[in-house]
């Protein structure tokens, strides 16, 4: 199954057992994106006590939100939804910036 097929099956319900398989496929990409995002604003995040580990912890909730939002009829790859939900999931971390 493709990432997109897995996301659809999970989103439709009754296939929560497929979440670990999809997570294993995309977690490395998510951690990479989290690292890039953190590096872009590292000094600002450090000044308010946010660390890269905090961003990595937000990857799984972003993954779940991407599954919920995934819409195959729009024609985008599932990883596009991940890329959107990575920075969105950090809004509560950014809210603490000084």
N, C-alpha and C positions, 0 to 999 in steps of 0.2 A: 504494500500500500504506500502511496505517496504521502507526504506531509499533509497535503490538502485533503486527501481522502480520510486520513486519520482525524484531522480537525473536524471534518463534517460528521464523522461517526460519533465522535465525542460530544459535539455540540447537540446532535439529535437526541442524545440521552441513551442510557443503558450500556454505554461502552466506556465507562470510567476506567476499566482495566487497560485501555489503550493509552491513557495519559502517560504512564512511565515510558512507553516506547517512543512516543512523540517527544517527550521531554529529553530523552537520551539523544535524540537526533538533533535537537536545536539548542541544547544548553550551552554548548561550546560557542556557538554564534552569539547567544545572548550575553555570555560572560565577556566575549570580545567587544561587543557593542557597549556594554556597561563600562568596560575599561577605557574605551575611547571617549565616551561621554565624560567619565570622571576626569580623565587626563585633560580634557578641554577646559575644565574649570577647577582644576586641582587645588590651586591656592585658595580660591573662594570656599571650596568645600572643606578644606582642612581648617580654615579659620573659624568655621562653625562646628567643627568636631566630626564632620562626616568623613568616613573612610571608604576605601574601595570595597571592603567587605560589606558595608551597609548597602552599597549598590548591587552587589551580587545577591544579597538576600532578597532584594526586590525583584529579581529576575523571575522567580516562580510565580508570584502574584501577577506579574506582567504577562507571563505565558498563559495563565488562566484567562485573563482579560482578553488576550488576543484570540483565544479559542472562542470565547463568547461573542466577540465582534466579527469573527471571520465570516465572510460572505462570498462563496465561490462564484456566484453569478456576476460579481464585479470584475472578475478576471485577474485579480492580483494573487501572487503567490502568498502562501501562509506566512513566510518569513517577512513579507512586507508589513504584515500586521504586528509582528514582533518588533520590528524597527520602530514602529509608531509607539507602541506601548512601553518601550524601555524608558524614554525620557518622561513620558506621562506618569509612570509609576513613581518617579522621584519627586513629584511636586511637593510632597510633605517634607522631603529632605531640603528642597530649595527654600521652602517657607521659613526655614530657620537660619537662612543666610543673613549675615549682618552687613 
